[in-house]
Amino acid sequence: MFLSVVCCVLAFSNLCQGLEILSLNGKWILSDSTKKYNSIKALVPGGVYSDLMNSEIIGDIHYGLNDRDLKWVPRLNWTYTRTFILSQNLINNENIHLVFDGLDTFSTIYLNGAKIGESKNMFVQYIFPVKNHLQVGNNTLTINFLSPIEVSSRLATEQAKNYTVPPDCPATEYNGECHVNMVRKMQASFAWDWGPSFPSVGIWKDVYIQAFSESVIRYVVSDVSEQDQDNWNLNLDVYLATNMKNIVSGKILVEIALNFVNFAKVIDVNTTANSNQEIVAAINIPVPKFYVNSWWPNGYGESKLYLLKVTYESSDSKDISIQQQKIGFRKVELVQDKLTNGLSFYFKINDVPIFMKGSNEIPVDILPEKGQNQSTIKRLLTAARDANMNMIRVWGGGVYESDYFYSLADELGILIWQDFMFACGMYPATDIFLDNVLLEVKHQVKRLYSHPSIILFSGNNENEGALRQNWYNTLLNFTIFYQDYVKLYVTTIKSEFLKITHDRGLFITSSPTNGNESDAEGYVAQNPASSLYGDIHFYNYILDPFNPNFYPTPRFASEYGYQSLPSIQSWLSVTNNLSDININSAFMNHRQHHPLGNIQLQMLLLYNFKAPSTNSSYFDEAFIYYSQVVQAMATKIETEHYRIYRSNLNAAGEGHTMGALYWQLNDVWVAPSWSGIDYKGRRKMLQYLAGNFFSPVIVVGHIDSKRDLMIYIVSDLLSPIENVTVSIRVFNWTSFQPIDTTFINVTLENGSSSLVKTIQTDNYLSTLGCGLPKVARNNCFFYLSLANYGVAIAPDNFVLPAAVKYINLTSAEVRVTSVNKLSDKGEFRIEITSDKFALFVWIDSPAVTGIFSENGFLIINTKTEVYFKTEEPTTADDLLKTLTITHILNKNYFSV
């Protein structure tokens, strides 16, 4: 069985003519309820932490121990106030609405002293009719925000009168706040194992007055179904604002610019509100396939978008409301076919099975208003695209990201796995809570569903597993929590999602989940972590991270990863005390929220490396570097393991793996974490290596438990390539000249993984003169290449038969010898020389922000070229002065 949906999705922008819109963004006044902090200048969109920083009442929240020292901020009640002037012309409109696109979170809104409404969900758009409360001239808008800490505690106390909904509080190491599961707010804002506790309050999105005679477009929700082999059906649901008459009349004009032709359709509207008090116009438009190109994800073709324009004009022509969107035509299927053991779990885009390669995105920023920053979003998503990612999972403990985020994903061809914002906990299922969630679902699905990039919605993060596996001691009351789980994620969220999407949207109840098998077992499977169904989350903190035989073989790996430390330059943005950067410092322990995390970092390093000397003045620098090497290589090896199983099953029926999304793409502060890009925007070694291990074609060598080297070629291409040559070179660590080279000619099959060679590692190396079988692994290594008629078609790869701490590699003299400017666009060529092999060579430019063409690489020649791109003005000489370079056996790391 498979679920199928064909979608046309939209990149959003709104235009209105004949309507009056008054933005209330900009300057506001902020005060706290005690009046200790009074008449503070505030900016909207914004939040209390940003406003207190801008007013220099508090320092940078990210600096030092401010996450601990500023806990008083969310414990106060805060008030935002502003005045604005209205004209008689605006007030003469029959309908005037006050619209808040985002209020965080618990507030009461007053207009000219009259209470007009409340908010209790940061993910809901609140719209209040206010005509009767407005006046010509000056008007005063006041928003009283309650402390989210106090409200969550009060709600937990009320809930406990029936039964406690766990967890009450996060782990002690989080330094966080309690009862976040009681409130509809960014769950991570109360702290997580990678982030601080900054539970902001404020007006975090736009606020405006909207005045009209008849109506205005609220949402356009669209998708596409296949009418036949030659035509699409473009299905639109146009949601119009209600009015005091409860009936909307007029016309809707739909225009779309296709290849070679512009199409238009007009329908008459004379519609009353439905049972949900919504006014909806349903429109169906046949679109010949001849006039459109399909939208494809990154790596598979053009992510073609078309301009769609929907215009509503009222019967009296007083109101003209326009929504312009970019749409993409693509077909999406989530295939869950029956296998000998279990079910498959993979996506097809436009009838093509796609191996999903990517990462998990946590909130763009811990302060939600800063998460709207377009330059930050562009940097993150562009980095994902450049690393050959085709999917990002928007994780369920954060926020539904900005319109710009999803529109940019549409343009870049990055598919989105979208969680609803529930994570790692049980949640209430009272009528009040469920009604609140229902408003959230209605708004967010209508806002997001139409984007071509979004292909799957998931009800929550890890809560199916948390319930079944008794994470929070729910076993004794399992029936109660099971019923609550179904009420929330199935009866409420899933039902409303399918209603809005007309049963065409793709939805899974949780991640990880057994998919259809979980549904068949009542939505909570006996073993939600089964590798025979759905997706898994897997983390290893105790076994050798470079050993591929320890990794599971799932249908889809939607979370996995390792921690590392950000760069020294990033650390120095949050402390001026160099001793804080030591892995064993009190400061580092405070920043490490994952229980035992710093101990695990040190332990995982020792599996494969000799630890740098603690007496070395370079120890802290060395440990940061080593942590990034372990993270990058471990994630690379695990990802390669998943990719080689895309076409294979093991004896237990595990395999046909079709997705690898590592944890995590980004950071929300400078701290130990799983990210590939740190909070300051610096790429770790993981981010660089991801571009190689996510390459469309890879050649991989893994040594199995019998010490056999299994060499695979993996292709995500849509067509086969004939006359491909696999090159297997063996080097002794003492010479740049290979001691043996083997060539294998094969056909690279499209969309497949193939085993091309099996070698008994130790015996083979011994026959090549690397020493006796037990020691040969220490003296030699394998180097793999893949070419078509001499042209490389995959990144080179290497296999270390022994842990680095055992190999007979001596320290090399690695130097940057020259830098040449290639253009006026900030492009430079860097020449690196070395007298020996050098592992995990890391080049950095602390004083000049930019991106290297590769990093964390193996040097196998006396000369190596690397390219550098920066947007900062610099010269070749200045860049040369700032460049630093290191490698795994840097002598400074082991000197006293």
Protein Blocks (a to p, Z undefined) as FASTA:
>chain_A
ZZdddddddddddddehiacddfehjdddddfklmaghiacdddddfklmmmmnomaccf
kgojllmmmmmmmmpccdddddddddfklmmpmbdcdddfbdcfbacddeehiafbdcfb
fkbccdddfklmgcehjdddddddddfklmmmmmmmmmmmmoccddfbdcfklopaehkl
mpccdfklnopfkbccdddedjfbdcdddddfkbccfbdcdddddfblmbccdddddddd
ddfkopacdddddddddehiacdddddddddddfkopacddddddddfklpccdddehia
ccdddddddddddfklmaccddddddddddddddddddfeocdddddeehiacddddddd
ddfbfblklmmpmklmmmmmmmmmmnopabdcddfklccddfklmmmmmmnopacddddd
dehiaddfbfklmmmmmmmmmmmmmmmmmpmklmbdcfbghklmmmmnomnopmmmmmmm
mmmmmmmmmmmmmmmmmmmnnopaccdfbdcdehjmmmmnoopafblmbckgccdddddf
kbcfklmklpccdfbdcbgcddddddfklmmmmbcbfklmpmkbmklmmmmmbghklmmm
mmmmmmmpccddfkbcklmmmmmmmmmmmmmmmmmmmmmmmmmmmmbccfkopajiabdc
dddfbdcbdcddfbfbdfkopacfklmmmmmmmgfbdcdddddfkopacdddddfbfbdc
ehiacddddddfkbcbdfbdcdddddddehiacdfbdcdfklmmmmnonapfklmmmmgc
cdddddeehiafbdcddddfbdfklpccdcdddddfbdcdfbfnopacdddddfbdcehi
acddfkbgcddfbehiacfbfbdcdddddfbdcdfklmmmmpccddfklfklmcZZ
